[in-house]
Amino acid sequence: MIKIVVVFILSIEPNSMHEMSLCEGVLDVIEDSAKAQNFKKVSQIFLEIGNLSGVEIEAMKFCFAAVMRDSIADKAKLTIIKKEGLAWCMKCAKKVKVKQKFDKCPDCGSYQLQIVSGDEMKIKELEVE
């Protein structure tokens, strides 16, 4: 078994893509990587999904099995790594944890926050044969 670290960021706008489409995008990236790096089978996929991404984890798991069927990633194990949301508070001048995109700063109560992470989905790693 060979581990290949693949980091692709799939940009996600809330409610603009469904989990089925996201899984199809993941499969496209895997197939392109297989051609470029000469592997024939994927046994495990690690996805990092931000809490602010709008991705429904359970729907993603369900769609993953359907989309990967009869592909290079058929029967691959899906491991989801949840990433917390972080924002820059302009008033406090520091990073703070947020649970939703329009939360207020947990320290000062300001709504002047800029999301810095947690709104993305990444393919972090593939285990391939």
C-alpha positions in Angstrom: 0.0 0.0 0.0 1.3 3.4 -1.0 0.2 6.7 0.6 0.0 9.7 -1.7 -0.8 13.1 -0.3 -3.0 15.0 -2.6 -4.2 18.4 -1.7 -6.8 19.9 -4.0 -9.2 22.5 -2.8 -12.7 22.4 -4.1 -14.2 25.8 -3.7 -17.7 25.7 -2.2 -20.3 28.3 -2.1 -23.1 27.4 0.3 -26.1 25.9 -1.5 -24.4 26.1 -4.9 -23.5 22.5 -5.2 -25.0 19.3 -3.9 -23.1 16.6 -2.2 -23.5 14.3 -5.3 -21.8 16.9 -7.5 -19.0 17.3 -4.9 -18.4 13.5 -4.9 -18.3 13.6 -8.7 -15.7 16.3 -8.4 -13.6 14.3 -6.0 -13.8 11.3 -8.4 -12.6 13.5 -11.2 -9.6 14.6 -9.2 -8.8 11.0 -8.2 -9.0 9.8 -11.8 -6.7 12.7 -13.0 -4.2 11.8 -10.2 -4.3 8.1 -11.2 -3.4 8.9 -14.8 -0.6 11.3 -13.7 0.8 9.1 -11.0 0.1 5.6 -12.4 -2.0 4.0 -9.7 -4.8 1.6 -10.3 -6.9 1.5 -7.1 -7.8 3.8 -4.2 -8.4 2.1 -0.9 -8.9 5.1 1.3 -9.7 8.8 0.8 -9.3 11.5 3.5 -11.4 14.5 3.0 -11.1 17.6 5.1 -14.4 19.4 5.3 -14.8 22.8 7.1 -17.7 23.3 9.4 -18.6 26.5 7.5 -18.5 24.8 4.0 -22.2 24.0 3.9 -21.5 20.3 3.2 -23.8 17.9 4.9 -21.5 15.1 6.2 -24.2 12.4 6.2 -25.3 13.2 2.7 -21.7 13.3 1.6 -21.1 9.8 2.9 -24.3 8.5 1.2 -23.4 10.0 -2.1 -19.8 8.9 -1.9 -20.7 5.2 -2.0 -23.0 5.7 -5.0 -20.5 7.8 -7.0 -17.4 5.7 -6.3 -19.2 2.4 -7.3 -17.5 0.8 -10.3 -14.7 3.3 -10.4 -11.0 3.3 -9.4 -12.3 4.1 -5.8 -14.9 1.4 -5.6 -15.2 0.2 -2.0 -12.7 2.9 -0.8 -13.0 3.9 2.8 -14.0 7.5 3.3 -12.5 9.3 6.3 -13.8 12.8 7.0 -11.7 15.2 9.0 -13.8 18.1 10.3 -12.1 21.5 10.3 -13.3 24.2 12.7 -14.3 27.6 11.4 -11.9 30.4 12.1 -12.4 34.1 11.5 -10.3 37.3 11.9 -11.9 39.8 14.2 -11.1 43.2 13.0 -11.9 44.8 16.4 -9.8 42.3 18.5 -7.1 41.9 15.7 -6.9 38.2 16.3 -8.3 34.8 15.0 -11.4 33.5 16.7 -13.4 30.2 16.4 -16.8 30.5 14.9 -19.6 28.0 14.3 -21.5 29.8 11.6 -20.5 32.3 9.0 -22.3 35.2 10.5 -21.5 34.6 14.2 -20.3 37.5 16.3 -16.9 37.5 17.9 -16.9 35.3 21.0 -14.5 37.7 22.7 -15.8 41.2 22.0 -19.2 40.7 20.3 -18.3 42.5 17.1 -19.7 41.3 13.8 -16.7 42.6 11.9 -15.3 39.1 11.2 -13.6 37.8 8.1 -13.6 34.0 7.6 -10.1 32.7 7.2 -10.6 28.9 7.3 -13.3 26.3 7.7 -15.3 27.1 4.6 -13.4 24.7 2.3 -13.3 21.1 1.4 -9.9 19.4 0.6 -8.8 16.0 -0.5 -6.0 15.6 2.1 -4.7 12.2 1.3 -5.3 9.1 -0.8 -4.2 5.6 0.0 -3.5 3.9 -3.3 -2.3 0.6 -4.8 
